[in-house]
Amino acid sequence: MGLLTASTLLQELFAGKNVLEIACGTSYWTEVMGRMAASVLATDVNERVIALAKTRPLGNQVRFAVADMYRLAPEQPFDGLFGGFIWSHIPRQDLDSFLLWLKRFVRSQRTIGFIDSHPVEGTSQDPERIALTSTAKPFSSKRWKTEPSTKC
Ligand SMILES: C[S@@+](CC[C@H](N)C(=O)[O-])C[C@H]1O[C@@H](n2cnc3c(N)ncnc32)[C@H](O)[C@@H]1O
């Protein structure tokens, strides 16, 4: 799928919705969604990328916040949640817990979407390799049991 198709799909998915974006980076997808969504709260754990993202003129419907996706504590539920190129960073055995964790930030029956590249054998996105290296991962399942500590 090309970038144009992905962008169109994303806009259709989140049109008119209040969206929480995790791991937004410098806001590539934030800008795409921001054209159609009612609002986007774009978050990332990295203060420097958020500072860069904030320099982009994306409109009043887009806000940014520094937030760890494992310690989110938004003040209200969202209509949708999106993550670009973060899915492949989650160890395969943690994906169910990860989704359960994120579901609490969206209203029931609402939309959660991810975009990522197709895993390629032998690369850092190879699921086997992610699973194999996951003992050194920063995100253990215990994370989901901790109380959220970062407001966004
Ligand atoms: C591959 S980049 C993707 C950025 C953007 N979504 C895109 O598609 O261009 C991954 C991003 O995840 C962020 N990230 C990594 N761990 C995170 C965490 N625990 N909470 C929030 N963001 C995180 C990084 O800071 C980085 O900006």
The ligand as a Gaussian input file, in Angstrom:
#p B3LYP/6-31G(d) Opt

LIG

0 1
 C        9.264000       4.744000      14.396000
 S        8.858000       6.251000      15.227000
 C        7.260000       6.587000      14.525000
 C        6.908000       8.038000      14.600000
 C        5.594000       8.427000      13.873000
 N        4.462000       7.740000      14.430000
 C        5.692000       8.147000      12.389000
 O        5.085000       7.190000      11.903000
 O        6.385000       8.915000      11.702000
 C        8.483000       5.651000      16.826000
 C        8.136000       6.725000      17.830000
 O        7.711000       6.085000      19.015000
 C        8.098000       6.880000      20.100000
 N        8.047000       6.053000      21.300000
 C        8.833000       5.011000      21.647000
 N        8.473000       4.515000      22.825000
 C        7.410000       5.246000      23.237000
 C        6.606000       5.221000      24.396000
 N        6.817000       4.340000      25.387000
 N        5.600000       6.105000      24.505000
 C        5.391000       7.019000      23.527000
 N        6.132000       7.112000      22.416000
 C        7.134000       6.238000      22.275000
 C        9.484000       7.372000      19.716000
 O        9.858000       8.505000      20.460000
 C        9.291000       7.637000      18.236000
 O        8.933000       8.989000      18.007000

